[in-house]
Amino acid sequence: MESAHDLQTVAIEGGFVQVEECEDGAVRWLRKQTPDPATLTHQRICLDRGTNIATVYWMTPLGTVESKTFRSVSSLQDWLALQPAG
């Protein structure tokens, strides 16, 4: 079974860095090292150790927040591979 640690490893390989962790360690937040050129904001990813899921949040050029949830390492890897470099 894949764990939040596995998802974190993929996120770090995809350019994310740790921002903060909740006190009990159940949730960890990371952000993309470089901001999106169109919005000048950083994508964020929430890793939930209780459910072993990762949710990525980002700002669209229109100013709305979008998100996508991943339950497997391979789906997160595939999605990150499709994202523009930056």
Secondary structure as UniProt FT lines:
FT   HELIX           4..13
FT   TURN            14..15
FT   STRAND          16..21
FT   TURN            23..24
FT   STRAND          27..32
FT   TURN            37..39
FT   STRAND          44..48
FT   TURN            49..52
FT   STRAND          53..59
FT   TURN            61..62
FT   STRAND          65..70
FT   HELIX           73..82
//
